[in-house]
Amino acid sequence: MHIVFFDFVTQDGGAPRVMIELAGRLAERTRVSVIDPYGYCPEFRAAAAQTKVDYHVLDPTARRVVVGGRGLGRA
């Protein structure tokens, strides 16, 4: 089994913190990957590095992002 989490993480805390803790626990028993489109939050990247999950950033060159809202995209 391979579990994949996909999330736009712009700040650490709340839901992203719970997700990475759950992913780390699941990784003790099965393969787990976390896909972060921008890799924008250094605290989240550090938390992922402390787990056994495969952490992937789709666009590591993105430095200013807007998530949500009609007509809004990466600036």
Summary of the structure (lengths in Angstrom):
residues: 75
radius of gyration: 12.7
end to end distance: 36.9
largest distance: 40.9
contacts: 192
relative contact order: 0.23
helix: 28%
strand: 20%
